[in-house]
Amino acid sequence: MTDSDFAADEIDTSTPHSARMYDYFLGGKDHYAADRKAAEDIRRLFPQVSSAAWANREFMHRASAFLAHKGIDQFLDIGTGIPTQPNLHQVVQGISPTARVVYADNDPIVLRHAQALLRGTPQGITAYVHGDLRKFEDILNFAREYLDFRRPVALSIVSALQFVSEPHNPYRIVSSIMSLLPPGSYLVLSHVTWEFEPEIWDRIDAIYRRGKDTMRARSRAEFVPFFDGLELCAPGITVATHWRPTPQMRIRDERVPLYVGVALKR
Ligand SMILES: C[S@@+](CC[C@H](N)C(=O)[O-])C[C@H]1O[C@@H](n2cnc3c(N)ncnc32)[C@H](O)[C@@H]1O
């Protein structure tokens, strides 16, 4: 882990941050007044935002469990967010106690909480790096210390790609990482879409821009190419609540504005 004191100094509480706003939407405790104000401004435009956040989180749980049951035991999760139980390592190490999980996020507040994330099973590995998707090579250099890239890895980027806009070429980022993973690896993605309520997303982007983030919601047609060259697992691309639903889900049936998919690299 990098120096948390250094990162703690960088925490800017005066402007909203996506990780802290998401924590607020999930009912967590790690947010400041600027985050709450921005989050409530979003809730006025999009009253179901907390349900959507939970539907997203629950998709991550189901997709990770699905892959752990398939025998995947190495996970690289980028854009991890502030810890919210259960976290990905708790889901997969509950199925496969020796599973290795590497987390990365670019928000210093997530780094501050990484110590909590690091408590995985004694048999498995749970590691965290402060890193940015736009500099994914640094994340991969760290991940190689813990994951064996000669064996399949599940790459998950769950509700984080909408914070990477076109000048940074998010498609190239995803395909470059996948190109370095061996056959048998998987890609797990969720992504905010503007398609169900096109009129609100420019205003939501304007709220995120008060801080360091932009919100680039995408259409289904813009989401699909992230999976180019990969084989989508059934049921293909769906909204988050419709992907392999289970009776345990707290958010069911709602058409949340999030497209999701899980795909295999043959
Ligand atoms: C909406 S939260 C999702 C958290 C978690 N993946 C989940 O689905 O519950 C988005 C996260 O992506 C992180 N993020 C945004 N842009 C990023 C980037 N360029 N590199 C790494 N992380 C990023 C934010 O800091 C935030 O923690």
The ligand as a Tripos MOL2 file, in Angstrom:
@<TRIPOS>MOLECULE
LIG
   27    29     1     0     0
SMALL
NO_CHARGES

@<TRIPOS>ATOM
      1 C1        -19.7080    4.8480   -8.3120 C.3       1 LIG1
      2 S1        -18.2560    4.3710   -7.4620 S.3       1 LIG1
      3 C2        -18.3020    2.5940   -7.6810 C.3       1 LIG1
      4 C3        -17.6420    1.8140   -6.5620 C.3       1 LIG1
      5 C4        -17.6880    0.3040   -6.7010 C.3       1 LIG1
      6 N1        -17.0040   -0.1580   -7.8970 N.3       1 LIG1
      7 C5        -19.1090   -0.2080   -6.7380 C.2       1 LIG1
      8 O1        -19.6020   -0.4730   -7.8140 O.co2     1 LIG1
      9 O2        -19.7220   -0.3180   -5.6880 O.co2     1 LIG1
     10 C6        -17.0020    4.8410   -8.6260 C.3       1 LIG1
     11 C7        -15.5810    4.7050   -8.1000 C.3       1 LIG1
     12 O3        -14.6790    4.8490   -9.2070 O.3       1 LIG1
     13 C8        -13.5690    5.6090   -8.7700 C.3       1 LIG1
     14 N2        -12.9460    6.2050   -9.9510 N.ar      1 LIG1
     15 C9        -13.4310    7.1920  -10.7500 C.ar      1 LIG1
     16 N3        -12.5620    7.4820  -11.7190 N.ar      1 LIG1
     17 C10       -11.4980    6.6530  -11.5550 C.ar      1 LIG1
     18 C11       -10.2650    6.4920  -12.2400 C.ar      1 LIG1
     19 N4         -9.9640    7.2420  -13.2900 N.pl3     1 LIG1
     20 N5         -9.3990    5.5520  -11.7850 N.ar      1 LIG1
     21 C12        -9.6890    4.7990  -10.6920 C.ar      1 LIG1
     22 N6        -10.8490    4.9170   -9.9970 N.ar      1 LIG1
     23 C13       -11.7420    5.8220  -10.4230 C.ar      1 LIG1
     24 C14       -14.1600    6.6250   -7.8060 C.3       1 LIG1
     25 O4        -13.1710    7.1670   -6.9430 O.3       1 LIG1
     26 C15       -15.1990    5.7770   -7.0920 C.3       1 LIG1
     27 O5        -14.6530    5.1830   -5.9370 O.3       1 LIG1
@<TRIPOS>BOND
     1     1     2 1
     2     2     3 1
     3     2    10 1
     4     3     4 1
     5     4     5 1
     6     5     6 1
     7     5     7 1
     8     7     8 2
     9     7     9 1
    10    10    11 1
    11    11    12 1
    12    11    26 1
    13    12    13 1
    14    13    14 1
    15    13    24 1
    16    14    15 ar
    17    14    23 ar
    18    15    16 ar
    19    16    17 ar
    20    17    18 ar
    21    17    23 ar
    22    18    19 1
    23    18    20 ar
    24    20    21 ar
    25    21    22 ar
    26    22    23 ar
    27    24    25 1
    28    24    26 1
    29    26    27 1
@<TRIPOS>SUBSTRUCTURE
     1 LIG1         1 GROUP 0 **** ****
